[in-house]
């Protein structure tokens, strides 16, 4: 018998240059514990578009929800105000306050030497250059994993990081923040700043920017902790 409420569900929001498959290593462990799991297919076209997509995914569920986001995905997860969203989990994620942009928080600290430049093409889209996944986005992933991530990447529209965030859900909802101490994309000190500002329960680990790929057990533990406190039967 599940320890969670009927139809309790975890909704995942992926980050830039990714899709829902980035969560594949944590989906089955969470389902095994009795939680439903759904990954929102963010278009990465603008912050309002991504929030709207997440809201439509939420509409398809029933029961209480935990919404988790990685990296850029932290910005849209704070948008939906559905009362069924009981908690938020930030996985090395960005958490702009009302009126801030994703770029405002992303550039608070000096970039890591291995971090790739964020430069749009002529269409206003940002792609990761060759080797960026292996060096910075998932530098603890296997060579095969990094190669696949590089090959299937989806571009991020520059508008996603330039538009001001609405009133964030973390103002009123319990939040957890997994700080990636070896992050080469979002500085750990920036993560700590955001986590402290939102009053999140901080869980700091010696992981890279993409722990759902390189340290999935860590991500599962944090999500189960949050779900145990907010989605319990």
C-alpha positions in Angstrom: 0.0 0.0 0.0 1.4 3.4 -1.0 2.3 5.9 1.7 1.0 8.7 -0.5 -2.4 10.2 -1.1 -4.5 8.7 -4.0 -3.3 10.0 -7.4 -0.4 11.8 -5.8 1.8 12.8 -8.7 5.3 14.3 -9.4 5.4 16.7 -12.3 8.8 17.3 -13.8 10.0 20.3 -15.8 13.2 19.8 -17.7 15.8 22.5 -18.3 17.2 24.1 -21.4 18.6 21.9 -24.2 16.7 19.0 -22.8 13.4 17.1 -22.8 11.5 15.0 -20.4 13.8 12.0 -21.0 16.4 13.6 -18.8 14.4 12.4 -15.8 14.3 8.7 -17.0 16.5 7.4 -14.2 14.2 8.7 -11.5 10.8 7.9 -13.0 10.6 4.2 -12.2 12.0 4.5 -8.6 9.3 7.1 -7.8 6.6 5.0 -9.4 7.8 2.0 -7.4 7.1 4.0 -4.3 3.5 4.6 -5.4 3.8 8.1 -7.0 2.5 9.0 -10.4 5.0 10.7 -12.6 4.6 13.0 -15.7 7.1 15.1 -17.5 6.0 18.4 -19.0 7.2 18.9 -22.6 8.3 22.5 -22.3 8.6 24.2 -25.7 11.5 26.4 -24.5 10.0 29.3 -26.6 9.3 31.8 -23.8 8.8 31.8 -20.0 5.0 32.4 -20.4 4.8 29.6 -23.0 6.6 27.2 -20.7 4.4 28.1 -17.7 1.3 27.6 -19.8 2.5 24.2 -21.0 3.1 23.2 -17.4 -0.3 24.4 -16.4 -1.9 22.3 -19.2 0.0 19.2 -18.0 -1.2 19.9 -14.4 -4.8 20.1 -15.6 -4.4 16.5 -16.9 -3.7 15.2 -13.4 -5.9 14.6 -10.4 -4.8 14.5 -6.7 -2.1 16.4 -4.9 1.1 17.4 -6.8 4.8 17.9 -6.3 6.4 19.9 -9.1 10.1 19.6 -9.6 12.4 21.5 -12.0 15.9 21.3 -13.2 18.1 24.3 -14.2 16.0 26.7 -16.3 13.0 24.5 -15.4 13.0 26.1 -12.0 11.6 29.3 -13.5 8.4 27.8 -14.9 7.6 25.5 -11.9 7.0 28.6 -9.8 4.3 29.9 -12.2 1.3 27.6 -11.8 -0.9 28.6 -8.8 -3.1 25.5 -8.8 -4.0 24.7 -5.2 -3.2 21.0 -5.8 0.5 21.9 -6.1 1.6 21.1 -2.5 5.4 21.6 -2.9 8.2 22.5 -5.2 11.6 20.8 -5.6 14.5 22.7 -7.3 17.3 20.5 -8.7 20.3 22.7 -9.3 17.6 25.1 -10.6 17.0 28.8 -11.3 14.5 30.6 -9.1 13.9 34.2 -10.2 11.8 36.4 -7.9 8.9 38.5 -9.1 10.1 40.9 -11.7 13.5 39.2 -12.2 14.6 37.4 -15.3 16.3 34.0 -15.5 19.4 35.9 -16.8 19.4 38.1 -13.7 19.9 35.1 -11.4 22.0 33.1 -13.8 24.6 35.8 -14.1 24.9 36.7 -10.4 28.3 34.9 -10.3 31.2 34.7 -12.6 30.9 31.8 -15.0 32.8 28.6 -14.4 35.9 28.3 -16.8 34.2 25.3 -18.4 30.8 26.9 -18.9 30.0 27.4 -22.6 29.1 30.9 -23.9 25.3 31.6 -24.1 25.1 33.1 -27.6 21.9 33.1 -29.7 21.9 32.3 -33.4 20.3 34.5 -36.1 16.9 33.0 -35.0 17.2 34.0 -31.4 17.9 30.4 -30.3 20.7 29.2 -28.1 22.4 25.9 -28.9 25.1 24.2 -26.9 28.5 23.9 -28.8 30.2 20.6 -29.3 31.5 19.2 -26.0 29.5 21.5 -23.7 27.5 18.6 -22.2 30.7 16.6 -21.4 32.5 19.6 -20.0 29.8 21.5 -18.1 26.2 20.4 -18.3 26.8 16.8 -17.2 30.5 16.5 -16.7 30.2 13.4 -14.6 28.1 11.5 -17.2 29.6 8.7 -19.2 31.0 9.6 -22.6 28.1 7.8 -24.2 25.5 9.7 -22.1 27.1 13.0 -22.9 27.2 12.2 -26.6 23.5 11.4 -26.6 22.6 14.6 -24.7 24.6 16.6 -27.2 22.8 14.9 -30.1 19.3 15.3 -28.9 19.5 18.8 -27.4 16.7 21.2 -28.0 17.4 25.0 -28.4 16.5 27.6 -25.8 14.8 30.8 -27.1 16.6 33.8 -25.8 13.2 35.2 -24.7 13.1 32.5 -22.0 15.9 34.2 -20.0 14.8 37.8 -20.8 11.2 37.8 -19.6 10.3 38.9 -16.1 9.0 36.2 -13.8 5.6 36.4 -12.2 4.9 36.1 -8.5 6.6 32.7 -7.6 4.9 29.8 -6.0 7.7 29.4 -3.6 6.4 32.5 -1.8 3.6 30.3 -0.4 4.5 26.7 -1.0 7.0 24.5 0.8 10.2 24.2 -1.2 13.2 21.9 -1.3 16.5 22.8 -3.1 19.1 20.3 -4.1 22.3 22.3 -4.4 24.9 20.8 -6.8 28.2 21.7 -5.3 30.1 20.7 -8.4 27.9 22.6 -10.8 29.7 24.2 -13.7 26.6 25.9 -15.2 24.8 27.6 -12.2 27.3 28.6 -9.5 26.7 26.8 -6.2 26.8 30.2 -4.4 24.0 31.4 -6.7 22.0 28.3 -5.8 22.5 28.9 -2.1 21.4 32.6 -2.5 18.2 31.5 -4.2 17.5 28.6 -1.8 18.0 30.9 1.2 15.9 33.6 -0.3 13.0 31.3 -0.8 13.3 29.7 2.6 13.8 26.3 1.0 14.9 23.2 2.8 18.4 22.8 1.5 20.0 19.5 0.6 23.6 20.0 -0.6 25.4 17.2 -2.5 28.7 16.7 -4.3 27.1 16.4 -7.7 27.3 18.0 -11.1 24.7 20.2 -12.9 22.6 17.2 -14.0 22.3 14.9 -11.0 19.1 13.3 -12.3 21.4 11.8 -14.9 24.7 11.3 -12.9 23.4 10.8 -9.4 19.7 9.8 -9.7 19.5 8.2 -6.2 20.3 11.6 -4.7 17.4 13.2 -6.6 15.0 10.4 -5.7 15.8 10.8 -2.0 15.1 14.6 -2.1 11.9 14.1 -4.0 10.7 11.3 -1.7 11.5 13.5 1.3 9.4 16.3 0.0 6.6 14.0 -1.1 6.6 12.3 2.2 5.9 15.6 3.9 3.5 17.1 1.5 1.8 14.3 -0.4 1.3 11.8 2.4 -1.9 9.7 2.6 
